[in-house]
Each structure stands twice: as structure tokens, then as C-alpha cells.
Amino acid sequence: MQSSNLAYVYGMAAVLLWATVATAFKIALGYFSPLQLVFVAVLTSIITLGGILAWQKKLALLKLQFGRRPLFYLVTGLLNPFLYYVVLFKAYSLLPAQQALSLNYTWAILLPLLAAPLLQQQLRKSDIAAALIAYSGVLIIATGGDVSGFRFDSPLGIGLALASTLLWCLYWIVNTKDQGDPVVSLLLSFIIGLPFITLTLILTDTLPSFSLKALLAGMYVGLFEMGITFVLWLMALKTASRAANISTLVFLSPVMSIGFIAWILQETIAMATYIGLGFILTGMMLQQLLPKYLASKSRPTAELAD
């Protein structure tokens, strides 16, 4: 198979699996508390990523990369999986899946806004326009379409869903300083985060149920939200001739997720969700495509001047 076709196979597999996880979160949260689900999913992901690295004969890199930057991996482990997934799963426990999913996708809009001051990157006009459009969608979803009344069914759930996007962006901004193997780095973060998750679980909650249905639900989250899907996406980017072509597949995931939520969870998708998600996706596409369009329009002018 040609590398470009293989890249799309990997990319579509990753997008399809990511599209199922919002539904999986709600199913798993029927058996677990948010903290219990984090514990089971992270443990599953550690075993999975460890198996992948063993197959790739890269386990020796764990000691090497950690020895170079132990404090770095302490920070990433606290951000993800510990804080990010505890906050995200709590948001999902309080909100309909369609709302939590849509709000969580605004991390892509928030990332360049945070990167500007934290990484000294230029903030483009397209980033500001995208943020205004996307967060208008957030307001529509959060108020259930009653924007003028400004009423929220679950202010805490909305706040946690948006806080999860902040934590995710901070994790990725910190990771821009990482020069190691990305799968090794992710596994190190999960290994370091697990003791914090376990201690918090012991002190504030109870050990999770070990019934077969509960374990399968938690393991599914660990496999396809945190583990295998991340590796598939890396393989897609590595195999692609142009990473930009693959990155646009991400826009399919929230649309497919809404379909799974309606089909499997039997949630009635509110019109406010459709409209708000449309605003968010429009903002994301504007952020991605407008700079490329402007660059292509200015290039002939520059060439003529030469």
C-alpha cells in the first residue's frame, strides 16, 4: 500500500476510535466514579503502551528519557493523566455527552491563544476571529440555546469541561519542549501520574468495581482514548507525505461522535448542540484554513515583485 493511502488508513482508524470515546465515557461512568475510571483507564493504557514499546524494543528509552528530565515528566504526569482526566470525566458525569464533547473540542481554539504569551508565538487575526466564533458556539451549547436568558443547567459541569481544555492545552504547550520519543514520553507521564491518581482514590473515594462489564468499559477508555489511538495517529502523521492533509480528518471526529451518542446512548441531540457545534467547527476550520488561503493569495504578488 502506498504511504499516502496507509496514512489515511491509520488516520481514519484513529478518528473513528476517538469518535466512540464520548459514548464510552458515559457508559463507563455508569459503573465508576470519575476518579475510579481514571484509575482503571490509566492502568490499562500503561500496560498497552508498555506492550507497544516492548514490541518496538524501546523499553530502554524509559530510563534514558526520565533520567534526563525527571521534573519535566513530573509536570506532564500531573497535567495528563491526573488533572486532565479527573476534570474531564467529572464534567462528563454532570453533563449530557453531547455538551461535554462539544465543549471539550474548543481546546484547539484555546491552544494558540495560550501559546502566544507562553511560547512567545504570534497571535494571528484568524486565531482571534476563530475564538470569537467558537466561543459563541460554547455560549449557545452551555445555555441550551437560551443565550438571552443566560441560564445554565449545570454551571459546574460547563466550567469543568472548559477547564479540561485549559489543562489539555497546558500539557501540549509543556510538551513542545520535549525532544524524546512521543510514545515513551506519554507512557512516562502515565506511570508518574498513576501514584497521584491511586493516592487520591484511596483518600477520597473507594476502589472501583471489578465486575466484568465495568472492567471492559474502563479498559475500552484506556485502550482507545489514551493508548492505541494515540499511536495510530502518530503513525498517520509519520507516514503522510503532508501532515496537514491528515490533520483535517480531526474535523470528522465530533460529527461522528454526535452520531454515536444519539445511536448508542439514545440522547436526543438538541438543536442548540447542532448550532453550537457548527460554530465551534467553523472556528476550527477558519483557524486552520484562512492563514493558508491568505498565504496562497499573497504569494503571486510577492513573485511578481521579484
N, C-alpha and C positions, 0 to 999 in steps of 0.2 A: 504494500500500500504506500502511495506517495506520502511524504512527510506532511504536506499541507492537509491532505484528507485525514491522516491519522490524528493531526492536531484537532481537527473538528470533531472526530470521534471522542477523543479524550475530553474536549471542552463541553460537548453536548452531554456526555455522561456525567460530568461534574455538575453542570447546570440542572440536569434532571434530578439528580440526587439532592442537591441543595433545595430544589423546589418542593421536596417532600418533607423537609425538616420542620417547617412551621406546624404542619399537621402532626408530625411525630412528637413535637414538644408538648402539644396539648394532650395527646394520648398518654404520653409518659407521665405528665403532671397529674393524671388521674390516679396514678399509683404512688407517686413520690411527691415529697415537698420539693421546692426549688433546689435547696441545698443537697438533699438526697440524690436528686437527678444529676446534679453537677458531679457528685462523688462517683456514681456508677458510670456516667458517660466518660469522665476524665480517666478513670481506671481502665475502661475499655480502650480508649484512644491510646493510652500509654502502651498497652500490650500490642495493639495494632501497629503503631508507629515503630515500636521496638522490633516487631517481626519484619516489617518492611526494611528497616536498616540492617537487620541481620541478613536478610536475603541479598541486600546490596553490598554486604560486607563493609559496612560503615560504622559499626558499633564503637570502634576505637575512637571515632571522632567525638563521641560524647565527652570523654575525659579531656580530650585535647581542647575542644571549644570551651568547655566550662572552666578549665584551668586558666585560660587566657582572660576571661571576663566574668568571674563569678557574680559580681554585683549587678552586672548588666542582666544576667538571666534571672536574678532575684527580682528585679523590677518587672521584667516581662512576665515572669511566672505569677506575680501578684496581680498584674493587669489582666492577663489572659493565661490560664482559665479562671482564676479565682474570682476577681471582682466582676469581670465582664459577664460571665455566665450566671453567677448568682443574681446579678441585677436583671439580666435578660430573662431568665426563667421566672423570676418573681413578676416581671411585667407580663409575661405570658399567662401566669396564673391569675392575674387580675383583669386582663383584657380579653376580648374576643380575638381569636388568632388573626383575623383579617386586619384588625387595628394594630396589633403588636408587630406583625410582619411589615406593614406599610411604613410605620414609623421607624422601624429598625433600618430600613433601606436608605434613610436620609444620611447615614454615615458617609456615603460617597460625596454628598454635598458639603458636609461639615469638614471633611478632611482638608481641602485646600484652604478653607478659612482659618483652620488651626495651623496649617503648615506655613502660612505667610509670616506670622510672628515667631513661631517656634523654630522654623528652619530657615528663616530669612528668605523665603521664596516670594516671588512677585505675585500679588493678588490681581488676577485679571478681571476685567469688567464682566466677562462671561461668567466667572465664578459668583460675582455679586448678583447678577441677574438670575442665575440658576438658583441661588439660595432664596431669593425673594419668591420665585415661582414655587419651588419645592416646599418651603415652609408655609406658603399659603395653602398648599395641599395638606400639610400637617394640621393646620388650624381647622380645615374642613373635616378631616377624619376625627380629630380629637373632640370636636363639638357635635359630631354626628350630623353635620350639615347646618346646624343652628348657629351660624357664625355670629349673627347679631345678638343672640341671647348669651353667648359666651359661657355656656354651661358644659361641664364635663361629667360624664358618668363615673369615671374613675381617675381623678386628678393624680393620685399616687401612681397608678398604672401608666398613665401618659408620661409622667415625669421620669419613671424608671426606664421606660422604653427609649426616651430621648437621652437619658443618662448613659444607657448602654452604648449609644452611638458615640458619645464622647469618650468613653473608655476604650472602645474599639479603635477610634482614630488615634488616641494617645499611644496605644500599643503599636500601631503601624508606624507612627512617627518615630517612636523609640527604635523600632526595627530597621529604620533606614540607616542606622549606624552599625548594623550587623553585617559582617563580611563572611560569615560562616555558611555552611550548608543549611538551607532553609528547613528541611525536614528534621535535621539534627537540632536546630535551634528551637523548633516547635516542640519536639519531644523534651528537650531540657526545660522549657518553660512549664510543660505539663508535670514533669517529675518534681520540679521545685514547687509548683503550685499545689500539688496533692497534699503535702503535710498541712498546709494552711487550711485547705478545704476539710481535711479529716478532723483537725483540732476544733475548728468552728462547728462542725457537725456534732462532735462529742459534747461540746459545751452548751450548744443552743438547740439541738434537735435530737432525734433518735436515729438509730441505724436503719437503713432502708429495708423494705420488704424484699425477701429473696424468692418470691413466687416466680414461676416460670414466665408468666405474662409480663410481670413488672420488669424482670431482668431483660427480657427480649426488647421491651420498649426502650429501656435505658441504654442497652447495648446498641440499638439502632442509632440513637442520637450520637453516641460516642464514635461509631463507625463512619456515619455518613454526614455528620455536621463537622466533626473535629478531625477525623483521621483520614480515611481513604480518599474522600472527595478533595481534600487539600492537595494530596499527592497527584491525583488525576489532573487538577487544574495546573499544577506546576509542570506536569508532563506536556499539557496542551501548549502552554506558553513556551516551553523549551523546544518543542517540535515545530511550532508555527514559523513560517517564513516572516510574518509580520504579526507581532503580539497584538497590535491594535485591532486586527481582524477578529481575533479570538475574544478580546475583552468586550466587544459589543454583544456577545452571547449572554452576558450577565443581565441584559435588559429583559431576556425571556423569563428569567427565574421568578420574579414576583408575579408575573401574569400567570405562569403555570402554577405557582403556589396557591393563588386565589382559587384556581380550578380544583386543586386537591382539597382545599379547605371546604369548598362547597360540596364536593362529591363525597369525601370520606367523613368529615366532621358534621356534615349537614348544616353548616352555618348558612343562614340567609345573608347573602352579601348585600350590604346596604348601598344605596345609590351614592351616599357620601363617600364610601370607600372607593368606588369606581372613579368618582370625580377627583378625590384627593390623591389617589394613586396615579391617576393620569397627570396631575400637576407635578408630582414627585418625579415620575419618569420623564416628563417633558424637561424638567430642570436638569436631570442627569444627562439626557441627550444633548441639551443645549451646552452644558459644561464640556462634554466630550467633542462635539462636532463643530461648534461655532469657531473655536480657535483654528481648527484645520481648514475650515472654509475661508476664513479671513486670510490665512497664510497663503492659500492657493490663489486668492484674488489679488494679493499684493505681489506675488512672485513675477507675473508677466511685466508689471510696471517696473520692478527692480531690474529685470533682464533688459528691458528696453532702454533704461537709463544707462546701463553698461555699454 
